Amino acid sequence: MNPDLLPPLLMPLLAVPVARRLAASLAPRAAAWLLVCTAAILAASSTLALVLLAAQGALLVPPVAALGDLRLPLLPGGLGGLAGLGGADLTVPAACVAALLLVGCAAAVTLTGRRYRAELTRARAAALACGPAGELAVLRDSEPDAYALPGRPGRIVVTTGMLRALRPAEREALLAHERAHLAGHHHRFLVVAALAATCHPLLRGLREPLSYALERWADESAASAVGDRRLAARAVGRAALASRAAGSARPSAALGATTGPVPRRVAALLRATPPAGPRQFRGPRLVAALLAGCLLLSAAAAVEAATDLHESVEIAQGE
C-alpha cells in the first residue's frame, strides 16, 4: 500500500496528546478553536486516506477499471508506490478493510446526526410549550437544570428548581453563562468533535478537553458580563451542587453550566490570571510547532496520495 496513506491514519496517536497539552496552556476560547480544528483536520485527512485506499483496490478490479476507461493495466506497483509496502499482496485486502471502515463511518455519522437532531427537536418542542418564543424558557420541573438550547433563535432553558436554588445575582450569572454558549455557537464545536470521533476513534480524546474549554469560555464571559468573578464562581458551584443528584434530559449538543469538572472551573474563576511573559510561552510555542507539524504532515500526505492516484489513473488511461 502507498506509504503516504500511513501518516493520516496514525498521526492522531501523536497529535491528540500534543493538542491536549497545548490546549491546557491557552485561554479557553483559543483552546476550543485549537481542539475543534485539530479534530476536523485529522478526521478529514484520515477519511480521505481511507477513500484513497479503497479506490486503489477498486481500480484493480476489471469491471471498475472498465468504468474508468483504463486502457492500460493498472498494477499495484503503479499506484503511487503501492508495491513499496507489500504490493498486490496487501492492496486488495487493505482496500476491503478500508471500504468496510468507510461504511461503518458513514453509518455512525448518520446515526449521530439523526440522534442530535431528534434530541434538539424534542427539547425545542418542550421549550415552546412553556410559552411564546423568547430568550428564556422556564420549565416547570423541581429538578434543577439549565442549559443553552441551540436553534433559530437559540433559547436558554432553565427549570423552576434551578431558579429556586439560586439567588437573584447568581441567576444573572447563570443566564450570562448560557447566553455565552448561544452567542459563541458552542454546540457546533461539540457536533464537529463528535462527528470527527466517529471517523477516527482516537479523536475521542479531544472531546473532554473541548467540553471543558467551552465551559471555561462561557465562565469567563459570564464573569465579564456580571463584573464579578467570585459571583460567577459561586453561581457555577451552587448550580452544580443543586443539580448533582438530578438526572438531566438535556440534548447532547446543549451545554450547561453544571457540566464538566466544576471544582476545577470554580478554582480557575477564583484565580487571577498572571500576565504572560516570554518565558512562559517558550514551552507552549514548541508544543504548538509540533502540533502544526503533525497536522501539516497528515494533510500533505493525504493530498500527495490523492495526487499519486490521479497521475496513475491518467497514465492508465493513456493520457
Secondary structure, DSSP 8 states (H G I E B T S, - for coil): --GGGHHHHHTHHHHHHHHHHHHHTS-HHHHHHHHHHHHHHHHHHHHHHHHHHHHHHHTTSHHHHHHTT--S---GGGTTSGGGGTTHHHHHHHHHHHHHHHHHHHHHHHHHHHHHHHHHHHHHHHHHTTSSSSSEEEE--SS--EEEE-SSS-EEEEEHHHHHHS-HHHHHHHHHHHHHHHHTTHHHHHHHHHHHHHH-GGGGGGHHHHHHHHHHHHHHHHHHHHT-HHHHHHHHHHHHHHHTTS-----TT-B-TT-S-HHHHHHHHHS------HHHHHHHHHHHHHHHHHHHHHHHHHHHHHHHHHHHHHHHTT-
